[in-house]
Amino acid sequence: MAIDEKDRKILYQLDIDAKQSSKDIAKKVGMSKEGVNYRINRLVRDKIITRRFADINLAKFGYSIYKIFLQFQNMTDEKEQEITNYLINHPAGIWVAGCNGRYDAIFTFRALNIVEFEKIKNEVLEKFGSYILNREAIINTRYTIYNRKWLIEAASSSIAETYDSLPEKGNIDDIDKKILTMLNKDATIPLLSIAHETGISSPQVIYRIKKLRKQNVIRAFKIDIDREKIGYEYCKALVYLQNITPKRRAELMKYCANIKNIIALVEVIGPWDVELEFEVRNFEEYSSIMSRLRKEFSKEVRNFESVIITKETGRLHKII
């Protein structure tokens, strides 16, 4: 589905802050407010924008983020759908992805501690172990989210936010949780609707949202887009490092920040050390990016494996 330069500029602004007004976007992209509204409504109608949502910091609820990478065996379409539905509906689940490459699925979930993580992992293995050939357990320790620079040619520098995964419970009450739930599902929900559902006034809603942003409970307001509809793919590189000094690690982070197609860098505890996520036109573009990175850090990058995300489900934080 074709999008033009004006669509890309609007998507770029919404990716930076999905809650900014059409009037503010119009000033930044050189269009009328009515023109911006028309195009946003069309992008939503055509399901290119699939969601505008509040990105919530689960560490503020005392949680760490874990992942299980699964490689299947003896699989039928019916059994794969059963496993997918189980993971999607798991009370601790955050994000489920179907993949091409070494792994067939990724299950991302939250847990209060390593004991709870082990329990959830064992539940999955006990229920579907005969269909799992291989699996890897991963703990997210630190991650950086980058804006979508690839949307417009003029975007040269990254707007990035880095988050440590150290759990630290925030001062969040039941009304805050209701507000977060609604904003996580739809960041465009009117303030009056939030006020009605929570039983507080609109000024109180505004105050609480500002407080939650200041406390970094709401990290940002973002958009989900259907990449396939605009001709892009979602690729993840699982990078194995070796003998990397603090200086070279910092240089690697800086280098990655300047890659136009990067959307996330995740530092992990697991078989690999870093996960790099990209939105690219095709696998050849991704391969070229990784080839250049490997040459630039030939002594530090021992190897990498590739995963193409073919289907995503989730992103709603069920703990709220």
C-alpha positions in Angstrom: 0.0 0.0 0.0 1.6 3.3 -1.1 2.2 6.1 1.3 3.6 9.4 0.1 6.1 11.8 1.7 3.4 13.7 3.6 2.2 10.4 5.1 5.7 9.6 6.1 6.3 12.9 7.8 3.1 12.5 9.8 4.0 8.9 10.8 7.5 10.2 11.8 5.9 12.8 14.2 3.4 10.3 15.6 6.3 7.8 16.2 8.1 10.5 18.3 4.9 11.4 20.3 1.6 9.7 19.4 -0.3 12.0 21.7 0.7 15.3 20.1 -2.2 17.2 18.5 -2.9 17.5 14.8 -2.3 21.2 15.2 1.2 20.6 16.5 2.0 18.0 13.8 0.6 20.4 11.1 3.1 23.1 12.2 6.0 20.6 12.0 5.2 19.1 8.6 3.9 22.3 6.8 0.3 21.2 6.3 -3.1 22.3 7.5 -4.6 20.8 10.6 -7.5 19.5 8.5 -5.1 17.9 6.1 -3.2 16.2 8.9 -6.5 14.9 10.4 -7.6 13.5 7.1 -4.4 11.7 6.5 -4.2 10.3 10.1 -7.8 9.0 9.8 -7.0 7.4 6.4 -3.9 5.7 7.8 -6.0 4.4 10.7 -8.8 3.3 8.4 -6.4 1.5 6.1 -4.9 -0.1 9.2 -1.4 1.2 8.5 -1.5 2.7 11.9 -2.8 -0.2 14.0 -2.6 1.4 17.5 -1.6 4.6 19.3 -0.6 3.6 22.8 1.1 4.5 26.1 4.4 2.5 26.4 4.4 1.5 30.1 7.5 0.9 32.2 6.8 -2.5 33.9 9.8 -2.0 36.2 7.7 0.5 38.1 5.4 -2.4 39.0 8.4 -4.5 40.2 8.7 -6.6 37.1 11.6 -7.7 35.0 11.2 -8.8 31.3 12.0 -12.3 30.2 11.8 -14.1 26.8 11.7 -17.6 25.6 12.9 -18.3 22.0 11.2 -21.5 20.7 12.2 -23.9 17.9 9.4 -26.3 17.1 9.4 -30.0 15.9 6.6 -32.4 14.9 4.4 -29.4 14.3 1.0 -29.1 12.7 -0.9 -25.9 11.9 -3.5 -26.8 14.5 -0.9 -27.4 17.3 1.1 -24.3 16.4 -2.1 -22.3 16.7 -2.9 -23.9 20.0 0.6 -23.0 21.3 0.2 -19.4 20.0 -3.2 -19.0 21.7 -1.8 -20.3 24.9 1.1 -17.9 24.9 -1.1 -14.9 23.9 -3.6 -15.6 26.7 -1.0 -16.3 29.4 -1.6 -13.9 32.3 2.1 -12.9 32.3 2.4 -12.5 28.5 3.3 -9.2 26.9 4.3 -10.0 23.3 4.2 -13.1 21.1 5.9 -13.3 17.8 6.0 -15.8 15.0 9.4 -16.0 13.2 11.4 -17.3 10.3 15.0 -18.3 10.9 16.5 -20.5 13.7 13.5 -19.9 15.9 9.8 -20.2 15.2 8.3 -18.2 18.1 9.3 -15.7 20.8 7.3 -15.4 24.0 8.0 -12.2 26.0 6.5 -12.0 29.5 7.0 -10.3 32.9 7.9 -11.9 36.2 8.7 -10.5 39.7 11.8 -12.7 40.1 13.8 -15.6 38.7 11.7 -18.1 40.6 8.5 -16.9 39.0 10.3 -16.8 35.6 11.3 -20.5 36.1 7.8 -21.5 37.0 6.4 -19.9 33.8 9.1 -21.4 31.6 8.4 -24.9 33.1 4.7 -24.5 32.5 5.3 -23.9 28.8 7.8 -26.8 28.5 5.6 -29.2 30.4 2.5 -28.4 28.3 4.2 -28.4 24.9 7.7 -30.0 25.4 7.2 -32.8 22.8 6.7 -30.0 20.2 9.8 -28.0 21.2 13.1 -29.0 19.7 15.1 -26.2 21.2 14.6 -23.2 23.4 16.6 -20.3 24.9 15.8 -18.3 28.0 16.7 -14.6 27.9 16.6 -11.8 30.5 16.4 -8.2 29.3 18.8 -6.1 31.3 18.9 -2.7 29.4 17.3 -1.5 26.2 17.3 1.5 24.0 14.3 2.5 21.8 15.0 4.6 18.7 12.6 6.6 16.6 11.9 5.5 13.0 14.5 7.6 11.1 13.8 5.6 8.0 10.4 7.2 7.5 11.9 10.5 6.2 15.1 11.3 4.4 15.8 14.4 6.5 16.1 12.4 9.7 19.8 12.0 10.4 20.1 11.8 14.1 18.4 9.4 16.5 15.9 10.3 19.2 16.6 7.5 21.6 15.5 6.5 25.1 17.5 4.0 27.2 15.9 2.0 30.0 17.4 -0.2 32.7 15.3 -3.2 33.7 16.0 -2.9 37.4 12.6 -3.3 39.1 11.6 -0.4 41.3 8.0 -0.1 42.4 6.5 3.3 41.9 3.8 5.1 43.9 0.9 4.0 41.7 -2.7 3.7 43.0 -5.8 2.0 41.5 -6.9 5.2 39.6 -3.5 5.5 38.0 -3.8 1.8 36.9 -7.2 2.5 35.3 -5.7 5.5 33.4 -2.7 3.4 32.3 -4.9 0.6 31.1 -7.0 2.9 29.0 -4.0 4.8 27.5 -2.2 1.6 26.8 -5.1 0.4 24.7 -5.7 3.7 23.0 -3.7 6.8 23.6 -6.3 8.9 21.8 -9.1 8.2 24.2 -10.7 11.6 25.3 -9.9 13.0 28.7 -13.7 13.1 29.4 -14.0 9.4 28.9 -11.1 8.7 31.2 -12.6 11.0 33.8 -16.0 9.2 33.5 -14.4 5.8 33.9 -12.2 6.8 36.9 -14.6 9.1 38.7 -12.3 12.0 38.8 -12.3 15.4 37.1 -10.6 16.1 33.7 -8.0 18.4 35.4 -7.2 15.5 37.8 -6.7 13.2 34.8 -4.3 15.7 33.2 -2.4 16.0 36.5 -2.1 12.3 36.9 -0.9 11.7 33.3 1.8 14.4 33.7 2.8 12.8 37.0 3.0 9.3 35.4 5.2 10.7 32.6 7.4 12.6 35.0 7.9 9.4 37.1 8.7 7.5 33.9 5.8 5.1 34.4 4.6 6.2 31.0 7.8 6.1 29.0 6.3 7.5 25.8 3.3 7.6 23.5 4.0 5.4 20.4 2.4 3.9 17.4 2.2 0.4 16.0 2.2 0.2 12.2 1.6 -2.6 9.8 5.0 -2.8 8.2 3.9 -5.3 5.6 1.3 -2.9 4.1 4.0 -0.3 3.4 6.6 -2.8 2.1 8.8 -3.2 5.2 10.0 -6.2 7.2 10.9 -6.6 10.9 14.3 -8.3 11.5 16.1 -9.1 14.7 19.9 -9.9 15.0 21.0 -12.0 17.9 24.6 -10.8 18.4 27.4 -12.7 20.1 30.2 -10.4 21.4 33.7 -11.2 22.6 36.5 -9.4 24.3 34.7 -6.1 24.2 36.1 -3.2 26.2 33.9 -0.5 27.8 35.2 1.9 25.2 34.4 -0.3 22.2 31.0 -1.1 23.7 30.2 2.6 23.8 31.4 2.9 20.2 29.2 0.0 19.2 26.2 1.7 20.9 27.0 5.0 19.1 27.4 3.2 15.8 24.1 1.4 16.1 22.3 4.7 17.0 23.3 6.1 13.6 21.9 3.1 11.6 18.8 4.6 9.9 16.7 1.4 10.1 17.4 0.5 13.8 14.4 0.7 16.2 15.8 -1.1 19.3 18.9 -2.3 20.9 18.4 -4.8 23.8 21.2 -5.9 26.1 20.4 -9.3 27.6 21.6 -12.2 29.7 21.5 -15.4 27.6 23.5 -17.2 24.9 23.9 -14.0 23.0 24.7 -10.5 24.3 22.7 -8.0 22.3 19.6 -8.0 20.2 19.3 -5.5 17.4 15.9 -4.8 15.8 15.4 -3.3 12.4 12.6 -2.3 10.1 13.9 -2.8 6.5 12.6 -3.0 2.9 13.9 -6.6 2.6 16.3 -9.1 4.0 19.0 -7.9 1.6 19.0 -4.5 3.2 19.2 -6.1 6.7 22.1 -8.3 5.6 23.9 -5.3 4.2 23.5 -3.4 7.5 24.8 -6.4 9.5 27.7 -7.0 7.1 28.9 -3.4 7.6 28.5 -3.6 11.4 30.4 -6.9 11.5 33.3 -5.4 9.5 33.4 -2.3 11.7 33.5 -4.4 14.9 35.3 -7.5 13.5 37.2 -8.2 16.7 34.2 -7.8 19.0 31.3 -9.4 17.0 32.0 -13.1 17.1 28.8 -14.1 15.3 25.1 -13.3 14.9 21.9 -15.1 14.1 19.0 -13.7 12.2 15.3 -13.8 13.0 12.5 -12.4 10.7 9.4 -11.5 12.7 6.4 -12.6 10.5 3.6 -12.1 13.0 3.1 -10.2 16.2 0.4 -10.4 18.9 0.1 -8.6 22.1 1.8 -5.4 23.5 -1.0 -4.9 26.0 0.3 -4.9 29.6 -2.0 -7.3 31.4 -0.7 -6.5 34.9 -2.4 -3.2 35.0 
